[in-house]
Amino acid sequence: MIGDEDDRPRAQTGFRPADVAVMSVAALQEYVAELRAEIARAEAAIEARGSSRQAADAFFRLPEG
């Protein structure tokens, strides 16, 4: 479908998991906090796109009847 978000190319994030075997407890806690912050940022972007999509769908909806 034209304009469908799922048809867009996926960005290459370059994410490489850290070697947790060599990290201290403090470093692991910081790493987990950073990952949680990034997850929250991604979830917010998903929510914003869903809200924009709902608004567009409502605007362009054909009148019933």
C-alpha positions, 0 to 999 in steps of 0.5 A, a space after each residue: 500500500 502506498 505510504 504504508 509505514 511498514 514498507 519503508 526501508 528499515 534504518 540500520 542502527 549499528 547497535 552492538 551489544 556490549 560484552 557484559 562479561 567484562 563489565 562491573 556492576 556499576 557499568 552494567 547498571 549504567 548500561 541498563 539505564 541507557 538501554 531503557 532510555 533508548 527503549 522509551 525514546 523508540 516507544 515514544 516515536 512509535 506512539 507519535 507515529 500512531 497518533 499521526 496516523 490516526 489523525 490522518 485517517 480521521 481527516 481523510 475518512 469518507 463520510 458515511 451514508 
